[in-house]
Amino acid sequence: QVQLVESGGGLVQAGGSLRLSCAASGSIVSINVMGWYRQAPGKQRELVASITRGGTINYADSVKGRFTISRDNAKNTVYLQMNSLKPEDTAVYYCNAQSIVVVTYSSYNTWGQGTQVTVSS
C-alpha cells in the first residue's frame, strides 16, 4: 500500500505564494499518477494538477499560468508551487496517488490527509 504525507498549507494574502509537498512511501514503485485536488466549502472536489510517472502534466484551467506541479528525482515526492494566489483558491488541498496492480490490470487511489490553504483578500 501507499502512504501520503502532505505539508505546506497556510494563510496568505492575495497575490502571495505557497508551496505544497506530498511525500509518498510504501509501494511507491506502483504509483502511476500523482496529483493535487482541492475542495472548497460547498463545492465538489476538483482536480488542480496531475503528473504521470512519465512526466505528463495536466492543470485545471483556473490555475494555468499560476500553479506548477513537479516531482523530485526519486519520483516519491510531488510539489505544487502556487503563485499569484486568489481568494477563490481557498480550499482544502488533497494529494492523490494512483497505483497500478499489475497482476489484475487494475488501479487504486490513495489520498493524503488534506492541508488547508486560505487566501485572504
N, C-alpha and C positions, 0 to 999 in steps of 0.2 A: 504494500500500500504506500501511498504518498502522503506526506505531511507538509503543510504550507504555513509559514510564519510571516506575517505582514508587519510592516513598520513604516513610519514616516508621515502619518496623518497629523493634522493640527489645524490651527486657526490662523488665517492670513487675511490681509486686506485685499480688495480687488486690485488686480494688476500684479500681485505678488506671485511667488513660485513655491512649489513643494516638490519633493522627490519621494515617491513611494518605492518600497522594496518588498520583494516576496522571495523568500528562501525556501527551496524545496528540498526535502530529504526523504529517505526511504527508497522506494523503487523508482528512482529518478530516470533510469535508462528507459523506462516505459513511457515517459511523457512525450507526447507528440506536439501539443499546443499549450502555451500558457498565455493568459490574458487577464485583463482588468475589466471588471464590471462595476457599475455603481447603481445605487438605489436611493432616490430622494424620497422624502415623506410624501405619501400619496401617489407616488409614481411606481411604475414597474421597473424591475431590474433591467438594465440595458448594457450591452457591450460597449466598452470605451475603446479598447485596443487589444489586439492579439498578435502573437508572434509564434510561428511554427518552428519546429526543430531545424528546418531548412532555411529559416530566416525570412520567410514571407510575412509581411506586416499588413494589418488592416486597422483602420481608425474609423470611429464614428465621425460623421460629417461635422458634428458640433464641436469636435476637438481638433480637427485637422489644422495644422499650422501652429498649434499651441502646445500640444502634448507630444511626447516622444517615448516610445516603448523600446527597450533594449534588453539584452542578456549579457551575463558575464561570460568569460571564456569557457568555463566549465559547463555552461548551459543549465546550471542549477539555481540561478537567481535571475529574476526578471525585475526591471525597474520601470517606473513611469515618471518621467520628468514632466511636470505640469507648470507651464508658464502662462503669463497673462490671464491669471485666474479670474473668473467672473462669479458673481453671486449664484448664478444658475448652475455652477459646478458643485455646489454644496450637496453632499451625499455621503453615504457610507460606501466606501470602495472595497471591493472584494477581489482577491486574487483567485484565479481558477487554473487548474491544470487538467488537461485531457490526456488520459493514459490509454495505451493500447494493450489488449490482452491478445497476444499473438495466436495462441492455440485455438481460440474461439473466434478470431477475427472481429472482436468487439471492442468497445471502448467504455470508459467510465470517467466521471468527473470528480475532482477533489476541490473543495472550497476552503479558502482561508477564513479567519475569524471576522474579518472586516476591520477597516480603520476609518475613522470619521475625518472628513475633510469639510471644513467650514470656511466660507469666503464671505467676509463682511463688506458691505458697500461703503 
